[in-house]
Amino acid sequence: MFALLAGAGPASAHNVLISSDPEDGAQLDAGPDQVTLTFDQYVQDADVNQVAVTGPDGGQWTEGPVEVQENVVTAPLRPLGPAGEYTLGFRILSADGHSVQEKIRFTLTTAGTGTPAAGASASAAGADPGAENADPGSAEGDTDSGGVPIWVWIAAAVVLLGVGLTLALRMGRNAE
């Protein structure tokens, strides 16, 4: 019985980022023209998909709409400016309808000549998934906006398994 529960997985898993350009931790001499995120499954082409690149000075460097083609998400960038660590934050609508968010960090080693975008128009939906207050991909905030955390379901399954096993053992003793 335990083997059945242990082997059972969710009916539909959230998308997983399998690669990014630039890669997490990359050291770049020059800024890229765009960021590219590749997922293991289809990404829903929805207005809620967001990509933002925040520079070391807090400036926003994405420019233009987020584009989705099957499992690849791209967002154009302004020419990058100051040297330092940039944070690429994203929030996409997974194939199963849940949002997936994460942060990737890369370092620009040589300062560019670009200037950051003005205002909050830096991301597709007007929000900034790369900003610290949005916190996509944080370890403590890895929950979807509209569901019960997975640990609740696991705890419930363990309790039900314990109750069922206890009842089965007691009923077996009473039959003898």
C-alpha positions as CSV (number, residue, x, y, z in Angstrom):
1,M,0.0,0.0,0.0
2,F,2.9,2.4,0.9
3,A,4.5,1.6,-2.5
4,L,1.3,2.8,-4.3
5,L,1.3,6.1,-2.4
6,A,5.1,6.6,-2.8
7,G,4.9,5.9,-6.6
8,A,2.0,8.1,-7.2
9,G,2.9,11.5,-8.5
10,P,0.8,14.6,-9.3
11,A,-1.4,14.3,-12.3
12,S,0.1,17.4,-13.9
13,A,3.5,18.9,-12.9
14,H,4.4,22.6,-13.2
15,N,6.8,23.7,-15.8
16,V,10.5,23.5,-15.0
17,L,13.1,25.9,-16.4
18,I,15.7,23.7,-18.2
19,S,17.9,26.5,-19.6
20,S,18.3,30.2,-19.8
21,D,20.4,32.7,-21.8
22,P,22.1,34.1,-20.0
23,E,22.7,31.2,-17.6
24,D,22.4,31.5,-13.9
25,G,25.8,32.7,-12.6
26,A,27.1,33.7,-16.0
27,Q,29.9,36.3,-16.3
28,L,29.3,38.5,-19.4
29,D,31.6,41.0,-21.1
30,A,28.7,42.5,-23.0
31,G,25.0,42.6,-22.4
32,P,22.7,40.3,-24.4
33,D,20.0,41.8,-26.8
34,Q,17.3,39.6,-25.2
35,V,16.8,36.9,-22.5
36,T,15.6,33.5,-23.4
37,L,14.0,31.0,-21.0
38,T,13.4,27.4,-22.1
39,F,11.0,25.2,-20.2
40,D,10.3,21.4,-20.2
41,Q,6.7,21.9,-21.2
42,Y,4.5,24.2,-23.2
43,V,4.1,27.7,-21.7
44,Q,0.6,29.3,-22.0
45,D,0.8,32.5,-24.1
46,A,-1.0,34.8,-21.7
47,D,-0.9,38.4,-20.7
48,V,0.2,37.4,-17.2
49,N,3.7,36.2,-18.3
50,Q,6.3,38.6,-17.0
51,V,10.1,38.9,-17.4
52,A,12.2,41.7,-15.8
53,V,15.9,42.3,-15.6
54,T,16.9,44.5,-12.6
55,G,20.4,46.0,-12.7
56,P,22.9,46.6,-9.8
57,D,21.5,50.2,-9.6
58,G,17.9,49.0,-9.3
59,G,17.1,50.1,-12.9
60,Q,14.9,48.0,-15.2
61,W,16.4,46.7,-18.4
62,T,13.7,44.8,-20.2
63,E,12.0,46.6,-23.1
64,G,9.0,45.4,-25.1
65,P,6.6,42.5,-24.8
66,V,7.3,39.0,-23.6
67,E,7.0,36.5,-26.4
68,V,6.1,32.9,-26.0
69,Q,6.7,30.2,-28.6
70,E,5.7,26.7,-27.3
71,N,8.1,26.2,-24.4
72,V,10.5,29.2,-25.1
73,V,9.9,32.6,-23.6
74,T,11.9,35.6,-24.8
75,A,12.0,39.3,-23.7
76,P,14.0,42.0,-25.4
77,L,16.6,44.0,-23.4
78,R,17.8,47.5,-23.6
79,P,21.6,47.8,-23.9
80,L,22.9,47.2,-20.4
81,G,24.6,49.9,-18.3
82,P,26.6,49.6,-15.1
83,A,28.9,46.6,-14.5
84,G,27.7,44.3,-11.6
85,E,25.1,41.7,-10.8
86,Y,21.8,41.7,-12.7
87,T,18.7,39.8,-11.6
88,L,16.4,38.2,-14.2
89,G,13.1,37.5,-12.6
90,F,10.2,35.8,-14.4
91,R,6.7,34.6,-13.7
92,I,5.0,32.5,-16.4
93,L,1.8,30.6,-16.8
94,S,2.6,26.9,-16.7
95,A,1.0,24.3,-19.0
96,D,-1.1,23.1,-16.0
97,G,-2.4,26.6,-15.3
98,H,-0.3,27.5,-12.3
99,S,2.3,30.3,-12.2
100,V,6.0,29.4,-12.1
101,Q,8.5,32.0,-10.9
102,E,12.2,32.1,-10.3
103,K,15.2,34.4,-10.3
104,I,18.4,34.0,-12.2
105,R,21.5,36.1,-11.6
106,F,24.3,37.0,-14.0
107,T,27.1,39.5,-13.9
108,L,28.1,42.1,-16.4
109,T,31.9,42.4,-16.1
110,T,32.3,45.4,-18.4
111,A,30.0,48.4,-18.1
112,G,27.8,49.1,-21.1
113,T,26.5,52.5,-22.4
114,G,22.8,51.8,-21.9
115,T,20.3,53.5,-19.7
116,P,17.5,51.8,-17.7
117,A,13.8,51.9,-18.8
118,A,11.7,54.7,-17.3
119,G,8.8,53.8,-15.0
120,A,7.1,50.5,-14.5
121,S,6.7,49.7,-18.2
122,A,9.7,47.4,-18.0
123,S,7.7,44.2,-17.9
124,A,4.9,42.8,-20.0
125,A,2.1,43.1,-17.4
126,G,3.3,46.3,-15.6
127,A,4.6,44.4,-12.6
128,D,8.3,43.7,-11.8
129,P,9.0,40.1,-11.2
130,G,12.7,40.8,-10.8
131,A,12.4,43.3,-8.0
132,E,13.1,42.3,-4.5
133,N,9.6,43.1,-3.3
134,A,8.0,40.8,-5.9
135,D,10.3,38.0,-4.8
136,P,9.6,35.4,-7.5
137,G,11.4,32.1,-6.9
138,S,12.1,32.8,-3.2
139,A,12.6,29.7,-1.1
140,E,9.8,30.5,1.3
141,G,7.4,31.8,-1.3
142,D,7.3,28.8,-3.6
143,T,3.5,28.5,-3.6
144,D,1.1,29.1,-6.3
145,S,-1.3,32.0,-5.9
146,G,-4.4,29.8,-5.9
147,G,-3.7,26.5,-4.3
148,V,-3.0,24.5,-1.2
149,P,0.7,23.9,-0.5
150,I,1.9,20.4,-1.4
151,W,3.0,19.6,2.2
152,V,-0.7,19.8,3.3
153,W,-1.6,17.0,0.9
154,I,1.4,14.9,1.9
155,A,0.6,15.2,5.6
156,A,-3.1,14.3,4.9
157,A,-2.0,11.2,2.9
158,V,0.3,10.1,5.7
159,V,-2.5,10.5,8.3
160,L,-5.0,8.7,6.2
161,L,-2.6,5.9,5.6
162,G,-2.0,5.6,9.3
163,V,-5.7,5.5,10.1
164,G,-6.4,2.9,7.4
165,L,-3.5,0.7,8.6
166,T,-4.6,0.9,12.2
167,L,-8.2,0.0,11.3
168,A,-7.1,-2.9,9.2
169,L,-4.9,-4.3,12.0
170,R,-7.7,-4.0,14.6
171,M,-10.3,-5.5,12.4
172,G,-8.0,-8.4,11.6
173,R,-7.5,-9.2,15.3
174,N,-11.2,-9.1,16.0
175,A,-11.9,-11.6,13.3
176,E,-9.6,-14.2,15.0
